[in-house]
Amino acid sequence: STPVETAFPTDTNSVSAKRVVEAGSPTLKREPSGER
């Protein structure tokens, strides 16, 4: 239960989210209802 363990998944999620947003940019534009 160290702060590093808690920060690790958060960092990974942030990086993954950013990559997904960048890679899914055209997909989100095609399906805007999917995000909102």
N, CA, C and O atoms as a MOPAC input file, in Angstrom:
PM7 MOZYME 1SCF
protein

 N      0.85400 1    -1.20700 1     0.00000 1
 C      0.00000 1     0.00000 1     0.00000 1
 C      0.88000 1     1.24300 1     0.00000 1
 O      0.67800 1     2.16400 1     0.79200 1
 N      1.84600 1     1.25500 1    -0.88700 1
 C      2.74800 1     2.40400 1    -0.96000 1
 C      2.20200 1     3.42100 1    -1.95800 1
 O      1.45200 1     3.05600 1    -2.86300 1
 N      2.56900 1     4.68500 1    -1.80300 1
 C      2.09900 1     5.72500 1    -2.72800 1
 C      2.56200 1     5.46000 1    -4.15500 1
 O      1.92500 1     5.88800 1    -5.11700 1
 N      3.68000 1     4.74700 1    -4.28000 1
 C      4.19900 1     4.43900 1    -5.61800 1
 C      3.23800 1     3.49700 1    -6.33800 1
 O      2.95200 1     3.67400 1    -7.52200 1
 N      2.74300 1     2.49400 1    -5.61300 1
 C      1.81700 1     1.54000 1    -6.23000 1
 C      0.55100 1     2.25300 1    -6.69400 1
 O     -0.00600 1     1.94400 1    -7.74800 1
 N      0.11400 1     3.20700 1    -5.88900 1
 C     -1.10500 1     3.93900 1    -6.24300 1
 C     -0.84500 1     4.87700 1    -7.42000 1
 O     -1.72800 1     5.11700 1    -8.24400 1
 N      0.36900 1     5.39900 1    -7.48700 1
 C      0.69100 1     6.34800 1    -8.55400 1
 C      0.96800 1     5.61100 1    -9.86000 1
 O      0.77300 1     6.15700 1   -10.94600 1
 N      1.42100 1     4.37400 1    -9.74400 1
 C      1.75200 1     3.62200 1   -10.95600 1
 C      0.53600 1     3.43400 1   -11.86000 1
 O      0.57800 1     3.82100 1   -13.02800 1
 N     -0.55200 1     2.84600 1   -11.34100 1
 C     -1.74300 1     2.62900 1   -12.17900 1
 C     -2.33100 1     3.94700 1   -12.67500 1
 O     -2.85900 1     4.01900 1   -13.78500 1
 N     -2.23700 1     4.98000 1   -11.85400 1
 C     -2.75900 1     6.28200 1   -12.26500 1
 C     -1.95300 1     6.81900 1   -13.44300 1
 O     -2.51100 1     7.34100 1   -14.40900 1
 N     -0.63900 1     6.68300 1   -13.34500 1
 C      0.22100 1     7.15700 1   -14.43800 1
 C     -0.06400 1     6.35600 1   -15.70200 1
 O     -0.19900 1     6.91400 1   -16.79100 1
 N     -0.15400 1     5.03900 1   -15.54000 1
 C     -0.41300 1     4.17400 1   -16.69500 1
 C     -1.75800 1     4.52900 1   -17.31400 1
 O     -1.89100 1     4.57900 1   -18.53700 1
 N     -2.74600 1     4.77400 1   -16.47200 1
 C     -4.07200 1     5.12500 1   -16.98500 1
 C     -4.00700 1     6.43700 1   -17.75200 1
 O     -4.60500 1     6.56900 1   -18.82000 1
 N     -3.28500 1     7.39800 1   -17.21000 1
 C     -3.17200 1     8.70400 1   -17.86500 1
 C     -2.50500 1     8.54900 1   -19.22600 1
 O     -2.98500 1     9.07800 1   -20.22900 1
 N     -1.39300 1     7.81600 1   -19.25100 1
 C     -0.66900 1     7.61200 1   -20.51000 1
 C     -1.54600 1     6.84800 1   -21.48800 1
 O     -1.63000 1     7.20200 1   -22.66400 1
 N     -2.20200 1     5.79600 1   -21.00000 1
 C     -3.06300 1     4.98900 1   -21.87000 1
 C     -4.20800 1     5.84400 1   -22.40300 1
 O     -4.55100 1     5.77900 1   -23.58300 1
 N     -4.78900 1     6.63800 1   -21.52600 1
 C     -5.91200 1     7.48800 1   -21.93900 1
 C     -5.45800 1     8.45900 1   -23.02000 1
 O     -6.14700 1     8.65400 1   -24.02100 1
 N     -4.29500 1     9.06400 1   -22.81100 1
 C     -3.78300 1    10.02000 1   -23.80300 1
 C     -3.53200 1     9.31300 1   -25.13200 1
 O     -3.85000 1     9.84200 1   -26.19700 1
 N     -2.95300 1     8.10000 1   -25.05700 1
 C     -2.68300 1     7.36100 1   -26.29900 1
 C     -3.98700 1     6.97500 1   -26.97500 1
 O     -4.10700 1     7.04000 1   -28.19800 1
 N     -4.96600 1     6.57200 1   -26.16800 1
 C     -6.25700 1     6.17000 1   -26.74000 1
 C     -6.93200 1     7.36600 1   -27.39100 1
 O     -7.51400 1     7.25100 1   -28.46900 1
 N     -6.85000 1     8.51700 1   -26.72900 1
 C     -7.47600 1     9.72800 1   -27.27800 1
 C     -6.81100 1    10.10400 1   -28.59300 1
 O     -7.48300 1    10.44900 1   -29.56500 1
 N     -5.48000 1    10.03400 1   -28.61300 1
 C     -4.75800 1    10.38800 1   -29.84400 1
 C     -5.05400 1     9.37700 1   -30.94700 1
 O     -5.30300 1     9.75400 1   -32.09300 1
 N     -5.02500 1     8.09100 1   -30.59700 1
 C     -5.25400 1     7.04500 1   -31.59600 1
 C     -6.73500 1     6.96900 1   -31.94800 1
 O     -7.09300 1     6.60500 1   -33.06800 1
 N     -7.59900 1     7.31600 1   -30.98500 1
 C     -9.04400 1     7.22900 1   -31.22400 1
 C     -9.63000 1     8.55600 1   -31.67700 1
 O    -10.85000 1     8.70100 1   -31.75900 1
 N     -8.77700 1     9.52000 1   -31.97200 1
 C     -9.27400 1    10.82500 1   -32.40100 1
 C    -10.21400 1    10.68000 1   -33.60500 1
 O    -11.34400 1    11.16500 1   -33.54900 1
 N     -9.78500 1    10.03300 1   -34.68200 1
 C    -10.66000 1     9.85700 1   -35.85000 1
 C    -11.87700 1     9.01100 1   -35.49900 1
 O    -12.96800 1     9.24400 1   -36.02000 1
 N    -11.69400 1     8.03600 1   -34.62300 1
 C    -12.81800 1     7.17100 1   -34.24300 1
 C    -13.84700 1     7.97300 1   -33.47100 1
 O    -15.05000 1     7.82600 1   -33.69100 1
 N    -13.37300 1     8.82600 1   -32.56200 1
 C    -14.30200 1     9.64000 1   -31.77400 1
 C    -15.04500 1    10.60700 1   -32.68800 1
 O    -16.23000 1    10.87300 1   -32.48600 1
 N    -14.35300 1    11.13000 1   -33.68700 1
 C    -15.00000 1    12.07100 1   -34.60700 1
 C    -16.08100 1    11.33900 1   -35.40600 1
 O    -17.13000 1    11.90600 1   -35.71000 1
 N    -15.81500 1    10.07400 1   -35.74300 1
 C    -16.80600 1     9.30800 1   -36.50300 1
 C    -17.98400 1     8.93000 1   -35.60800 1
 O    -19.13200 1     8.90000 1   -36.05200 1
 N    -17.67800 1     8.63900 1   -34.32700 1
 C    -18.74000 1     8.26400 1   -33.39200 1
 C    -18.70700 1     9.18100 1   -32.17000 1
 O    -18.27100 1     8.76000 1   -31.09800 1
 N    -19.16000 1    10.42500 1   -32.31200 1
 C    -19.14800 1    11.37700 1   -31.19400 1
 C    -20.10400 1    10.93600 1   -30.09300 1
 O    -19.89100 1    11.25800 1   -28.92500 1
 N    -21.14900 1    10.20700 1   -30.45000 1
 C    -22.12400 1     9.75900 1   -29.45300 1
 C    -21.50100 1     8.71300 1   -28.53900 1
 O    -21.99200 1     8.48800 1   -27.43300 1
 N    -20.43000 1     8.07400 1   -28.98500 1
 C    -19.78400 1     7.04800 1   -28.15900 1
 C    -19.13000 1     7.67200 1   -26.94100 1
 O    -19.14600 1     7.09100 1   -25.85600 1
 N    -18.55300 1     8.85700 1   -27.11500 1
 C    -17.87400 1     9.51200 1   -25.99100 1
 C    -18.89300 1    10.26500 1   -25.13300 1
 O    -18.85300 1    10.18100 1   -23.90600 1
 N    -19.79600 1    10.99300 1   -25.76900 1
 C    -20.80000 1    11.75400 1   -25.00700 1
 C    -22.18400 1    11.22200 1   -25.36500 1
 O    -23.18700 1    11.71200 1   -24.84400 1

